Each structure stands twice: as C-alpha cells, then as structure tokens.
Amino acid sequence: MNKIADRYPRFGYRRVHALLVADGWEVNVKRVERLWRREGLRVPPPRSKASGQKALGTDAHSLWMLPATSQGHVWSYDFMSLRTAKGAGLRVLNVIDEFTRICVGAHVGYSIGATEVRHVLERIFEDHGRPQMIRSDNGREFIAASLLNWLKDDQGVAPVQVAKASPQQNGFIERFNGSMRDELLNREVFHSLAEARVVIGQWVEHYNHERPHSGLQMRTPIGYAAYIATQPSLSTAPCERGE
C-alpha cells in the first residue's frame, strides 16, 4: 500500500485497494482504509472553485507600486506545499520582511487555515514586532474576513492583496519560496511533520544568517539589517536595489 501511495501520491485508498486486488491481494476496502489512516496517508481534497469571497487585490498593491522603504514597513507571506515520503501533504506558511529579506517565520503544518494563520502571526508579532503592512495574494486564507478584521482592527496592520493571478506583484515572497524549493525541498525527503519542521527551521536560520543574497549587495539578510542600522539615511526601496 505504501509503495503504491509513493508512486501515485494523488490516489486515494479506494483506488489503491483496487490496485492491490488487481495484484492478487485478498483484502477488503475497509481494511485498506484502516491501514491508510493509521499510516497517515491522505490526498488533499480538491479546492472549491468558489472561495466564498471575491478577490480583493489590485495592481496598486504590487511591490513596485507599493514598495517597502524600511525594515518593518512591508512584510509578505505565502504558502508552499510538499509531501512526506508516505504521501502525507504538508503546507509551509512563509513570512518575510521585504526590505531586509529576513524570514521572520516559516510554519509547517498539515492544514493551515485562516485561524491558524492568525495564531502564527500572533507568535511572529511577539518576536519581531508588527509591520505597517502585510502583502499577500488572494488565497482564501488571506482574504478571510476574520483575519483581515483582526489585522486591521486589533493589530493596526494594513493587509494588502496583489491583483488576482499576478504572483509577480508579490515577487519577494515568490523569490524566497523559489529558493526554499530549489535549495531544500527538492533535495530532501521528509518522513514526518516533526522532521520537516526541524529541517526547514534550520534552513531558514541558514538563509537569514549565512546565505549571501544577490539583492542585498551579497550580504545576508541579518547582515543587511545590521548594515542599514548604521546608515539611517538609507531608504532605497528593495525593488530598486535589484534581485
């Protein structure tokens, strides 16, 4: 069953049962379902075509129309997806400061809805303070009324969404996600949620403290933050500094 799930990660237990029977296994579908759940295997449910709320984004919220001009001015966040060796789906919520490129948070979970996004942000705000704005796409977790109202009314943070289907308008978090995918996720095999959290956390530390960034004059994000602290007149927006 695990071998079939590894080979066909989009198959559910019923289809796997059919393949087992075709291969000569005398096993009923209920037993396969019990084993499937015990092994933590599952297929993410298909997304509904209607999220319940229309896209809120606009071109005026793009990174070049609304650039970060200082540390803590604009953060951005987005999701990534991956699978464990046994086919269990995981999500990663990444949050970065656009001006310094510091990753202020990378939370890994099985399923991360709007409520958990809020809890993650609460912890990050405690550790790093609050940004003036936080940029996202129009994912249903990010445009949920409960999250938007909490950000605006309780935290004093302005949520801004880029135009629908325009990931380039949120380019800094897209670039960060691409680096994480290329340098880590495509090279690692994760066997559990706990392992993914540890390994991804270690990579974020490396990214922040050790990895030179071409958009920061080959400084690390932490190194660049220390540098601009000694240059109070430095206010060039990240999109003008190049990638």
N, C-alpha and C positions, 0 to 999 in steps of 0.2 A: 504494500500500500504506500509506504513512504517513497519507494523508488518511483512509483507511478506519479505521485504528487510532485516529486522533484522534477520529473521530466515534463509534466503537464501542470504547471502551477495554477492555471485558470480552471482546472477541472474540479468539480465538487465530488462529494463522497458517492453520490449515485452513479456518476459516470465512471468513477474509479472502481466501484463494485462491479459494473458491467464488464470492465476490462479484466478484473480478477476472475470472474466467472468464465469469460472467454478464454482465459489462460488455464482453465482447469481447476480453479479453486472452488471447493464446495463450501461456500459461506453465504449467509443471507445478508440482506442490505442493512438490517438493524444492527448486526454485529459490526459491520464496517463503519456504520455511523458512530457507534460507541467508541471504537478504536480511534476513529478520525478525531473525535472531540478530545479523547484522552491524550492524543499526540499533539494537540494544539493546532491542528491543520484547519484552515478555513480559506474561503475565497471571498474577497471583499465584495459586498453587494454592489450591483450597478448603481451609479448615481442617477437620481431622478433628473429628468430633463428640466423640470421647473424647481428652482430652489426656494420658491415661496416669496422671493423678493427680487425686484429688478436690479440690474447692475447700477451701481452708484457712481462709477468712475467717470473721469473726464480728462481730456488732454491737458487741461490746466494743472493737473496734479502730477504730471510727468517729472522725471528727475531733472530735466533741463529747463522746464518752466518753473519749477519749484525746487531749486537746488538747496542742499544743506550748506550753510555758511559757517557753521561752528560745531564743535563736539556737543552732542546732546540736542541739536536743533531738529534733525530728522532721523528717525530710525525707520527701518523697513523690515518686514517679515513675510515669510512664505513657507509652504510645506514641501517636503520631499517624501518619496515613497521607496521602500525596499522590502525585501523578503528574507526570512531566515532560511537556513539550509533545509528545513522541513516544510517550507512554503507558507509560514505564517506571515501575514502582512504587517509591516510596521510603518509608522509615519514619523517624520522629523520636523519639528517646528523650529526654524532658524530665525534669529533676530539679530540685526546688525545696526551699528551706528554708521550712517552713510559717510560722514565727514572723515572719520578715522579708520573706517572699515573694521573696527573691533566687533567681534561676535560677542554680544552680551548674553546670549542664551541659545542653547540647542537642546530642545526637549524631545525625547524619544518615547513613543507610546504605541499601543495597538490601535487605538482610535482616539482622535483628538478633536472634540467638538468645540463650539463657541465657549462653553462653560470652562473647559479645561484650558483653552487659550487664555481666558481671563485669569485663571489661577496661576498659569505660567508667568504671565505679565506681572501679576502681583509680586511674585518672588523676584523677578528681574528688577522691578522698580525699587524694591527694598535694597537690592545690592548695588544698583547703578544709578539710581535716581530716575526721574521721568523725563522723557524727551518733550519737546514742544509739539511735535507732530510724529505720527507713525504712518508709513505708507504701505499699501498692500494692493493686491489685485482684488477682483470681485468674488473671490471664493465665498461660499455661503457662510463659512465660519467667521470670516472677517466682516461681513456686512450684516450679521445678525443684530437686530435692534438692541438686544440685551447687552452685547459687547460694546456697541457704538455709544449707547447711553452711559454706560459705566465709564468709558474712556473720557467722554466729553464732560459729563456732569460731576462724576466723583473724582476723577484723576486730573482734570484740566489738560488732557492730551487731545489734540485735534486729529481724528482719524481721516486720512485722505486716501482715495482709491484712484488708481490709474484707469484709463479707458479700457473697456472690455476687449479682451483678446489682443492686448498690446503689452506683452511681457517686457519688451524693450524699454518701456516707460518706467519700469521698476528694475532697471538694469543692474544696480549694485547687488541686490539680493540674488538676482539671477546669476550674476557672475560668481558670487560666493557659493551658491548651490552647485554650479558647474564645477568649481574647484573641489568641493567636497565629493561630488560624484566621481570625478576623474582621478583624484589622488587617494581616495579612501574607499568609497562604496563599491566601485568596480573592481577593487583589488582584495576585498575582504569577504570572508564567509562568516556570517553571524549565526550562532546556534541558539541564541536566546535573547530576550529583551534586555536582560541584565548585561550580557556581553556587549550588545550594541550600544547601550548607554555608556559603558566604561570606555570602549574603543573610540566612539565618536567624541566623548568628552576629552580624551587625550589628544585627538586630532585638533580640536578647537583650541586647546592650550598651545599646541604647536603652531597653529595658524596665527594666533594672537601674538605670541612671544618670540617665535623663531623663524617664521617663514617670511622672507623679503617679498614685498608687494610692489609690482611694477607701477601701480598708480600712486604710490606713496614715496617716490624717489628711491625705491628699493629699500625702504625702511619697513620694519614690521609694524603692524597696527599699533601695538603698545608703544613701540619706539617712536612712531609718528606722533602719537598723543603727547608723549613727553617732549618732543621737539616743538610742537606748536604751543605748548605751555610756556616756552621760553621766548616765543615770538607773538606777543599779544596783538600785533598789527596784522597777522596773517589771517585773511578771511576769504581766500580764493575758494570758490565752491568746488567740490570734488569733480563735477562733470567738466570743469575747465582744466583740471590737473591731468586729465588723461587716464586711460586704463592701460 
